[in-house]
Each structure stands twice: as structure tokens, then as C-alpha cells.
Amino acid sequence: MSTFLTLLNKELLEAWRDKKLIWLPIVLSVLCISQPITSYYMPQILEKAGNLPEGAVIEIPVPTGAEVLAGTLSQLGTIGTAIFVLSVMGSIVQERNSGALSLVMARPVQAYQYIASKWVANAIILLASFIIGYGLSYYYTNLLFDKVEISHFFASLGVYSIWILFTLTITLLGGTIFKKIGGVAGASLLAVASISLCGSLLPKFMGWSPSNALSHASSYLATGTWGDSFGSMMFSSVALILCIFVLTVYLFKRYESY
């Protein structure tokens, strides 16, 4: 346990030195805040940007608070997922290419301890950044639009966190397979994009997919109830995360030299 905590402390210290603990919350906060602010000022934006005839009136239905928060999650589902992958993709590859990994593994460190420290440290950073950004979006949504129940906010936050953890786990798996950052990023983005696409094209057969976390979170924001496949989605997501984690440790151990 002490070895794991030492490695975890090392990961968090490196994240601070690399300024990831600063830039990631800022980027996600800007991305999340842009949704309620843009939705509120959209008529003025269109009026200033568009060459409308004189006397034209722009009437856009005012979205509900739940719709605005769902839009925030949708942005995180596209741009945010890419940011999550880019922030994690170098966790293992950079240490392997620099030789730091050889120094770490020369000590009494088990493979699962090393991978677990990477996973937990990145999970803390990603989820904390997401909570800050989504929390600011919730604040501005309540300020500019109608109020969203705090219970709906926390429920949607918890469900969408499953997708973030799944993306993190996939990216760490890519880091054990590929030796170049570009390969890790490309493979990870392709994997999560393929899963999302299959979930959209085959909703009847892919109800268990972790990519449905977004739709379930958005649905709960609007209705306060979960969909029929919510239970299977949660169970399969946790199971997949555990299986991918075990596979990552197994593949990492297969390297004869680090």
C-alpha cells in the first residue's frame, strides 16, 4: 500500500509540475460555461453576425435549464472526450521513452501498482476538472434559465463520470500497446469514437454500451427517471472498466524490458 501511495503522490506531483492541474480545469470550465452563455445570448449573436433584412425579428425558443445542461454534456461528449484522451495519452509512453519507467520498475514495484497509480491519479484530475466545469455550467444555467434540481445535477454528474473513467481506461490500455504518443491518441480516439458510433447506430443492440451514459444523464435531467437499459449500462460499464484494467496490467507485465 505504501508503494502505491508513493507512486500516486509522484503522479500528482508531476501533474502539478506539468501544469495539468491548472490547464485542464480551466479548459473544461471554459468549454462548459460556453454552453449556457451562448444559449442565452444566441439571438444577439445571430443579430450581430447575420446579414438580416431590415425589420427582421429573431425568435428562438428559450431552452429549459435541463436542455442547457444536456447540451453541456453533449459538448463534453465530443470535444471533452478528445481533451480527456489528450491529457492522459502520454502517461506511460513518455516515461517509457525517457527511461524513467526503467528506473521505477527496477525498484520493488508491481505492475498493478504502477498502472493503478496512473489510473487513480488521472481519475482524480479528470473528475475534479469535470466537477468544476460542470458545476460552473450548473450555476450559470440556474442564473440565466430556470432552476434545475440539485439531485438531477448530481445524478447526471455521477452517470457521465462513468464515460470519463471508461475513456481513461481505454487510453491507458493504448499506452501499454503503443510506444508513440500519436499511436496512443489515434487508437484511443478511434476506439471511443467507434463505441459511440455503434451506440448511436444500433441503439437496440447497444443499450449496454458505456457511450449511453450521455443519453441516460440527459434523460434524467429532463424527466427525473432512468431509461430501461440504465442498469445494464452501469453494470457493463463497470465490468468493462475492470476487464480493460486487468488487460492493461497483463500487457504491461509482458514487456521484458521497460
LINGIJO-V218604 format. One record per residue. N is the residue number from 1. PHI is phi as a letter, one per 40 degrees, with the letter a starting at -180 (NA if undefined). PSI is psi in whole degrees, 0 to 359 (NA if undefined). OMEGA is omega in degrees with one decimal (999 if undefined). Layout:
n:N phi:PHI psi:PSI omega:OMEGA
n:N phi:PHI psi:PSI omega:OMEGA
This chain:
n:1 phi:NA psi:321 omega:-179.8
n:2 phi:c psi:325 omega:177.6
n:3 phi:c psi:315 omega:178.8
n:4 phi:c psi:316 omega:-179.1
n:5 phi:c psi:325 omega:176.7
n:6 phi:c psi:316 omega:178.0
n:7 phi:c psi:320 omega:178.8
n:8 phi:c psi:317 omega:178.2
n:9 phi:c psi:322 omega:177.4
n:10 phi:c psi:317 omega:-179.1
n:11 phi:c psi:316 omega:-179.4
n:12 phi:c psi:324 omega:178.0
n:13 phi:c psi:319 omega:177.5
n:14 phi:c psi:323 omega:177.9
n:15 phi:c psi:325 omega:176.9
n:16 phi:c psi:317 omega:179.9
n:17 phi:c psi:325 omega:178.5
n:18 phi:c psi:359 omega:179.6
n:19 phi:g psi:16 omega:177.1
n:20 phi:c psi:327 omega:178.6
n:21 phi:c psi:349 omega:179.1
n:22 phi:b psi:307 omega:-172.9
n:23 phi:c psi:327 omega:-178.1
n:24 phi:c psi:312 omega:175.6
n:25 phi:c psi:325 omega:179.8
n:26 phi:c psi:314 omega:-178.8
n:27 phi:c psi:313 omega:-179.7
n:28 phi:c psi:326 omega:178.3
n:29 phi:c psi:315 omega:178.1
n:30 phi:c psi:317 omega:179.8
n:31 phi:c psi:317 omega:-178.0
n:32 phi:c psi:319 omega:-178.2
n:33 phi:c psi:330 omega:-176.8
n:34 phi:c psi:331 omega:-177.7
n:35 phi:c psi:304 omega:179.4
n:36 phi:c psi:322 omega:-178.9
n:37 phi:c psi:316 omega:178.8
n:38 phi:c psi:319 omega:179.4
n:39 phi:c psi:323 omega:-177.6
n:40 phi:c psi:320 omega:-176.2
n:41 phi:c psi:13 omega:-177.5
n:42 phi:d psi:317 omega:177.4
n:43 phi:d psi:317 omega:179.2
n:44 phi:c psi:323 omega:179.0
n:45 phi:c psi:315 omega:179.5
n:46 phi:c psi:324 omega:-179.9
n:47 phi:c psi:321 omega:-178.5
n:48 phi:c psi:327 omega:-173.7
n:49 phi:c psi:329 omega:-174.0
n:50 phi:c psi:147 omega:175.3
n:51 phi:c psi:75 omega:-176.6
n:52 phi:c psi:147 omega:176.9
n:53 phi:c psi:156 omega:-178.6
n:54 phi:c psi:133 omega:179.6
n:55 phi:g psi:355 omega:-179.8
n:56 phi:c psi:141 omega:-179.2
n:57 phi:b psi:128 omega:179.1
n:58 phi:c psi:120 omega:177.7
n:59 phi:b psi:110 omega:179.5
n:60 phi:b psi:127 omega:178.5
n:61 phi:d psi:134 omega:-180.0
n:62 phi:c psi:122 omega:-179.9
n:63 phi:c psi:156 omega:174.9
n:64 phi:c psi:165 omega:177.6
n:65 phi:c psi:322 omega:179.4
n:66 phi:c psi:321 omega:178.9
n:67 phi:c psi:323 omega:178.6
n:68 phi:c psi:315 omega:178.6
n:69 phi:c psi:323 omega:176.2
n:70 phi:c psi:323 omega:175.9
n:71 phi:c psi:325 omega:176.1
n:72 phi:c psi:315 omega:178.1
n:73 phi:c psi:324 omega:178.5
n:74 phi:c psi:319 omega:175.3
n:75 phi:c psi:319 omega:177.4
n:76 phi:c psi:332 omega:179.7
n:77 phi:c psi:339 omega:179.6
n:78 phi:b psi:284 omega:-178.7
n:79 phi:c psi:318 omega:-177.5
n:80 phi:c psi:320 omega:-179.9
n:81 phi:c psi:320 omega:177.3
n:82 phi:c psi:321 omega:178.5
n:83 phi:c psi:320 omega:178.9
n:84 phi:c psi:315 omega:-179.4
n:85 phi:c psi:314 omega:-177.6
n:86 phi:c psi:330 omega:-179.0
n:87 phi:c psi:342 omega:-175.7
n:88 phi:b psi:339 omega:-166.9
n:89 phi:d psi:332 omega:-177.4
n:90 phi:c psi:7 omega:-173.7
n:91 phi:d psi:315 omega:-178.6
n:92 phi:c psi:319 omega:-173.9
n:93 phi:c psi:316 omega:-178.2
n:94 phi:c psi:320 omega:179.2
n:95 phi:c psi:325 omega:178.2
n:96 phi:c psi:314 omega:-177.0
n:97 phi:c psi:331 omega:-179.8
n:98 phi:c psi:347 omega:-178.4
n:99 phi:g psi:356 omega:-179.5
n:100 phi:c psi:330 omega:-179.4
n:101 phi:c psi:322 omega:178.5
n:102 phi:c psi:321 omega:179.4
n:103 phi:c psi:321 omega:-179.5
n:104 phi:c psi:313 omega:-175.0
n:105 phi:c psi:348 omega:175.0
n:106 phi:c psi:343 omega:177.3
n:107 phi:c psi:171 omega:-179.6
n:108 phi:c psi:71 omega:-179.4
n:109 phi:b psi:127 omega:177.6
n:110 phi:c psi:153 omega:-178.2
n:111 phi:d psi:318 omega:-177.8
n:112 phi:c psi:329 omega:177.6
n:113 phi:c psi:320 omega:-179.7
n:114 phi:c psi:311 omega:-179.1
n:115 phi:c psi:319 omega:180.0
n:116 phi:c psi:321 omega:179.0
n:117 phi:c psi:321 omega:176.4
n:118 phi:c psi:314 omega:-176.2
n:119 phi:c psi:312 omega:-177.1
n:120 phi:c psi:316 omega:-178.9
n:121 phi:c psi:313 omega:179.4
n:122 phi:c psi:326 omega:177.3
n:123 phi:c psi:318 omega:178.2
n:124 phi:c psi:314 omega:-176.8
n:125 phi:c psi:314 omega:-177.8
n:126 phi:c psi:314 omega:-177.3
n:127 phi:c psi:321 omega:177.5
n:128 phi:c psi:318 omega:178.2
n:129 phi:c psi:319 omega:178.3
n:130 phi:c psi:316 omega:-179.6
n:131 phi:c psi:318 omega:179.4
n:132 phi:c psi:311 omega:-178.4
n:133 phi:c psi:314 omega:-178.9
n:134 phi:c psi:326 omega:176.8
n:135 phi:c psi:319 omega:176.7
n:136 phi:c psi:322 omega:176.6
n:137 phi:c psi:320 omega:177.6
n:138 phi:c psi:318 omega:179.8
n:139 phi:c psi:311 omega:-178.4
n:140 phi:c psi:330 omega:176.6
n:141 phi:c psi:315 omega:177.4
n:142 phi:c psi:330 omega:-179.1
n:143 phi:c psi:321 omega:-173.5
n:144 phi:c psi:337 omega:-177.2
n:145 phi:b psi:197 omega:179.6
n:146 phi:c psi:160 omega:-173.6
n:147 phi:c psi:139 omega:174.5
n:148 phi:b psi:134 omega:-179.3
n:149 phi:d psi:135 omega:-178.7
n:150 phi:c psi:328 omega:178.1
n:151 phi:c psi:323 omega:177.7
n:152 phi:c psi:322 omega:178.3
n:153 phi:c psi:310 omega:-177.4
n:154 phi:c psi:324 omega:178.7
n:155 phi:c psi:314 omega:179.5
n:156 phi:c psi:323 omega:177.4
n:157 phi:c psi:314 omega:-179.0
n:158 phi:c psi:319 omega:-178.0
n:159 phi:c psi:317 omega:-178.8
n:160 phi:c psi:335 omega:177.4
n:161 phi:c psi:332 omega:177.5
n:162 phi:d psi:318 omega:180.0
n:163 phi:c psi:323 omega:178.2
n:164 phi:c psi:316 omega:179.8
n:165 phi:c psi:325 omega:177.4
n:166 phi:c psi:316 omega:178.0
n:167 phi:c psi:318 omega:177.0
n:168 phi:d psi:314 omega:-177.1
n:169 phi:c psi:319 omega:177.1
n:170 phi:c psi:317 omega:-178.0
n:171 phi:c psi:320 omega:176.4
n:172 phi:c psi:324 omega:175.3
n:173 phi:c psi:316 omega:177.3
n:174 phi:c psi:327 omega:179.4
n:175 phi:c psi:335 omega:177.6
n:176 phi:c psi:340 omega:-176.9
n:177 phi:c psi:317 omega:-175.1
n:178 phi:b psi:151 omega:-178.8
n:179 phi:b psi:357 omega:178.2
n:180 phi:b psi:141 omega:-179.4
n:181 phi:c psi:322 omega:178.9
n:182 phi:c psi:320 omega:178.5
n:183 phi:c psi:320 omega:178.5
n:184 phi:c psi:313 omega:-178.7
n:185 phi:c psi:313 omega:-178.3
n:186 phi:c psi:314 omega:-178.4
n:187 phi:c psi:319 omega:-179.0
n:188 phi:c psi:314 omega:178.9
n:189 phi:c psi:321 omega:178.3
n:190 phi:c psi:319 omega:-179.3
n:191 phi:c psi:310 omega:-177.5
n:192 phi:c psi:326 omega:177.5
n:193 phi:c psi:320 omega:178.8
n:194 phi:c psi:319 omega:178.7
n:195 phi:c psi:318 omega:178.1
n:196 phi:c psi:318 omega:-179.5
n:197 phi:c psi:317 omega:178.2
n:198 phi:c psi:322 omega:177.9
n:199 phi:c psi:327 omega:179.6
n:200 phi:c psi:321 omega:-176.3
n:201 phi:c psi:331 omega:-176.5
n:202 phi:b psi:61 omega:-176.5
n:203 phi:c psi:331 omega:-178.2
n:204 phi:c psi:325 omega:-176.1
n:205 phi:b psi:349 omega:-175.6
n:206 phi:b psi:29 omega:179.7
n:207 phi:c psi:338 omega:-179.3
n:208 phi:c psi:350 omega:-171.7
n:209 phi:c psi:141 omega:176.0
n:210 phi:c psi:337 omega:179.4
n:211 phi:c psi:342 omega:178.9
n:212 phi:c psi:359 omega:177.4
n:213 phi:d psi:322 omega:179.3
n:214 phi:c psi:313 omega:-178.2
n:215 phi:c psi:323 omega:178.9
n:216 phi:c psi:320 omega:178.1
n:217 phi:c psi:317 omega:179.1
n:218 phi:c psi:320 omega:179.4
n:219 phi:c psi:320 omega:-179.9
n:220 phi:c psi:325 omega:176.3
n:221 phi:d psi:322 omega:-175.5
n:222 phi:c psi:321 omega:-170.9
n:223 phi:b psi:337 omega:-177.1
n:224 phi:g psi:13 omega:178.2
n:225 phi:b psi:155 omega:178.7
n:226 phi:c psi:153 omega:177.9
n:227 phi:c psi:173 omega:-176.1
n:228 phi:c psi:324 omega:-175.2
n:229 phi:c psi:15 omega:-176.6
n:230 phi:c psi:314 omega:-178.4
n:231 phi:c psi:314 omega:-180.0
n:232 phi:c psi:325 omega:177.7
n:233 phi:c psi:315 omega:-179.6
n:234 phi:c psi:314 omega:-178.6
n:235 phi:c psi:312 omega:-178.2
n:236 phi:c psi:326 omega:-179.9
n:237 phi:c psi:313 omega:178.7
n:238 phi:c psi:318 omega:179.5
n:239 phi:c psi:317 omega:179.6
n:240 phi:c psi:319 omega:178.5
n:241 phi:c psi:315 omega:179.3
n:242 phi:c psi:317 omega:-179.0
n:243 phi:c psi:317 omega:179.5
n:244 phi:c psi:323 omega:177.2
n:245 phi:c psi:313 omega:179.1
n:246 phi:c psi:319 omega:178.2
n:247 phi:c psi:321 omega:178.2
n:248 phi:c psi:314 omega:178.0
n:249 phi:c psi:318 omega:-179.0
n:250 phi:c psi:313 omega:-179.9
n:251 phi:c psi:325 omega:178.6
n:252 phi:c psi:321 omega:-179.4
n:253 phi:c psi:337 omega:-177.1
n:254 phi:c psi:342 omega:177.5
n:255 phi:c psi:123 omega:179.7
n:256 phi:c psi:326 omega:177.7
n:257 phi:b psi:143 omega:-175.6
n:258 phi:b psi:NA omega:999
